[in-house]
Amino acid sequence: MNHANLKNAVAGLAADRGYEFHSADERFMSQTISAYPAMWLAPPRFDSMEGVRHGRITYAVTLHALDEGAKLSPAGRGEAYARLEGDVVELFTALSTADVVVAVENLEVRAQTRSLTNHGEVAVTATADVVTFF
């Protein structure tokens, strides 16, 4: 249940920011993404649980934000990386206030130095621990 709520919260926040949203194993990115900008949520990994009937579940979350980049100049790519990074930080900030989320911890965002698909996009990858309650 928390897994689905977390995925739905990220999907809604991505759509609010104008991103096409997908969630599946990363190996399907090239064949699935058909429009940019896009956000790709890898399946959240159940990391730990506290409690039995009620408590907390922590998920390790990986989110990729991608945009067209094959025809961008180096300066244009730098601007795209900065915009994607800002959007991801805003998304996780908003996620921390979602109904099911207790906290977002250990957020790390890094620009990808290589394309994640065969489209030549620019991308940033964020990882975080997302604590939910049940």
N, C-alpha and C positions, 0 to 999 in steps of 0.2 A: 504494500500500500504506500509506504513512504517513498519507495523508488518511483512509482508512477506519479505521485504528487510532486516530487522533485523535478522529474522530467517535464511535467506539464508547466510548472512554474518557470523553468528555463525557457521552454518553448514560447510561452506568452511574453516574457521579457524580451526575447530575441525578436519576435514579431513586432512588438511595440517600437523597436529601434530600426525597423525596416529590413530585417534579415530574413532570408529563407532559412527555415530550421529543419535539421535532420538529426536523427539519433540512431546510430548503429555502430558496428565495428568499423574502425577507420579504413579497413581494406576495401570498403565499398564506396569511398568518397568519389573517386574518378567517375564511376558509372552512375552515381546518384545525383550529384550536384549538377544542376542544369542552369542555374542563374546565380548571379552575384549581386550584392554581398550575401554571404551565407554563414551560418553558424552550425557547427557539427559537435554534438554532444556524444562522446564515447559512453558506452554503458557504465553508469556509476558503479563503482566497486564497493560493496558492503565491507567496511573496514572494522567496525566494532559496535557493540551494543551494550548498553547499561540498562538493567531493569528487566522485568518479566511481563507484567500486564501493562505497565506504563514506564516510560523511560526515554532513552536517547539512542539513536542510531547515527553513526558517523559514516559518511560515504566519501571515498576519494573520487573527485570529479575532474575530468579533463574536457575542456571546451576549446574548440578551434574556431577562430573568426577568420574568414577568407574574403578576398575581394580580387577583382580582375587586376592583373599586374603585368601580363606578357608584353604590353606595348608601352609601359610606363618608363619614363626616364629614371635615373637613380634618385633624383630629387623627388620625383613623383612617388616613387616607391617608399621613400622615407616619410613623406606626408601620409601615405596610405597606412604604413605601419603605426604611425602616431595616432591616427584616427581609430584604427582597429583596437589598439591598446586602450585608448580612452573608453571606447564602447564596451570592452570587456570588463574594465574596472567598474564602470557604471552599472553593468548588468549584475555583477557580483555584489555590489553595494545594495542594489534594489533587492536582490535575492535574499540578502540577510534580513530583510524586513517581511519576507513572505510568511504567510500563516503557518506553514509546516516547518519553517527553518528557525533554529535557535541561534546559530552563528555560522559565519564563514570564516575559516581560519587558514593560515598558512598559504595565502594567495600568492602565486608566482605567475608572472606573465613574461613570455619571451617571444621575440620575433623569430620566425622560422627562416633559416638561411637557405633552405631549398624548398622547392614546391612540394606540397602534400599530395597533389594530383598531377595529371598530365596536362593541365590547363595553363600552367605558368603563372598561377596566382600569387599574391602576397598573402601571408598568413601570420597570425600570432596564436600561440597556444597558452592557455591558462590552466593551471592545476590548483586545486584547493581541497581542503577538508570541509565538507558541509555537514553540520550537525543538525539533525532533525529530531522531532519528538513524536512519540506515539502514546 
